[in-house]
Amino acid sequence: MRWITRQHVGVDRCACAWLIRTRIDPDATFAFVPSGTDPATVDGHTFDMLGAEYGHEGARCSFETLLARHSLTGDAALVEMGRIVRDADVPPARTRRPEARGLDALLIGTVDGIADDHRRLDATAPLYEALYRYCRRKLDEPPGPLAAPRPRLRLSRRVAAHLEDEEPHSPADAMD
């Protein structure tokens, strides 16, 4: 099937293309149209463009819309990945997940100087594959401790214990 989106693909559109190729339509082909193109005038599934079949819905980004409509929300790693993609697709002030800024930075660095959108998708596919594996691992590992355990002694007792362990210093020690 043919999938159509806007030119100059970025975080969400590259993620959508990865998801389409790996989970929805392995034989997908992609076409890129100028911004403002009416989706009714093109032949194929449209995504992440104004009036697209698959676009932002409420707080969801296009990637999350694809997950929901293709019954892929049972994969917790894909759902977590969608949250990271959504956060990377908005201005940094609205980003909540630390991975989002990293994804945005890696994507910008990867596509910098690549004008052809097909080459951009090819270049970014390994990033999204790695992000998916990271999300699986993140969800499989138990959470670590929230903070280091606090000492049981009060500060005054810790200081006294510390001072007891020190040997007295004499002026002769300072000359050595």
WONOR-V583027 format. One record per pair of residues at least 4 apart in sequence whose ideal C-beta (glycine too) atoms are under 7 Angstrom apart, sorted by the first residue. I is the first residue (numbers start at 0). GAP is how many residues later the second one is. If there is no record, write none. Layout:
<<I GAP> <I GAP>>
//
This chain:
<<0 24> <0 27> <0 43> <0 44> <1 27> <1 29> <1 41> <1 42> <2 17> <2 25> <2 27> <2 41> <2 42> <2 44> <3 27> <3 29> <3 38> <3 40> <3 41> <3 42> <4 4> <4 8> <4 27> <4 41> <4 42> <4 43> <4 44> <5 26> <5 27> <5 29> <5 42> <5 43> <6 25> <6 26> <6 27> <6 110> <7 109> <8 4> <8 5> <8 108> <8 111> <8 112> <9 4> <9 97> <10 4> <10 74> <10 77> <10 78> <10 92> <10 93> <10 96> <11 4> <11 36> <11 49> <11 50> <11 51> <11 73> <11 77> <12 4> <12 35> <13 4> <13 93> <13 106> <13 107> <13 110> <13 114> <14 4> <14 48> <14 70> <14 113> <15 4> <15 31> <15 32> <15 46> <15 47> <15 50> <16 4> <16 13> <16 104> <17 4> <17 107> <17 110> <18 4> <18 5> <18 44> <18 47> <19 4> <19 5> <19 8> <20 5> <20 7> <22 49> <23 42> <23 46> <29 88> <29 91> <30 13> <31 85> <32 4> <32 9> <36 4> <36 5> <37 13> <38 7> <38 10> <38 12> <38 13> <38 14> <41 4> <44 8> <44 9> <45 6> <45 7> <46 5> <46 6> <46 7> <46 8> <46 15> <47 4> <47 7> <47 14> <48 6> <53 8> <53 11> <53 12> <53 15> <54 7> <54 10> <55 4> <55 5> <55 6> <56 8> <59 4> <59 5> <59 26> <60 21> <60 24> <60 25> <60 28> <61 4> <62 4> <62 19> <62 22> <63 4> <63 18> <63 22> <64 4> <65 4> <66 5> <66 6> <66 11> <66 12> <66 15> <67 5> <71 6> <72 6> <74 4> <75 4> <75 63> <76 4> <76 55> <76 58> <76 59> <76 62> <77 4> <78 4> <79 4> <79 55> <79 58> <79 59> <80 4> <80 50> <80 51> <80 54> <81 4> <82 4> <82 14> <83 4> <83 13> <83 15> <83 16> <83 19> <83 47> <84 4> <85 4> <86 8> <86 9> <86 10> <86 13> <87 12> <87 15> <87 16> <89 4> <89 5> <91 9> <94 5> <94 6> <98 4> <99 4> <100 4> <101 4> <102 4> <102 28> <103 4> <104 4> <105 4> <105 21> <106 4> <106 17> <106 20> <107 4> <109 13> <109 14> <109 17> <110 9> <110 12> <110 13> <113 5> <113 6> <113 9> <115 4> <116 4> <117 4> <118 4> <119 4> <120 4> <123 4> <124 4> <125 4> <126 4> <127 4> <128 4> <129 4> <130 4> <131 4> <132 4> <133 4> <134 4> <135 4> <136 4> <150 7> <152 4> <152 5> <152 8> <154 4> <155 4> <156 4> <157 4> <158 4> <159 4> <160 4> <168 4>>
//
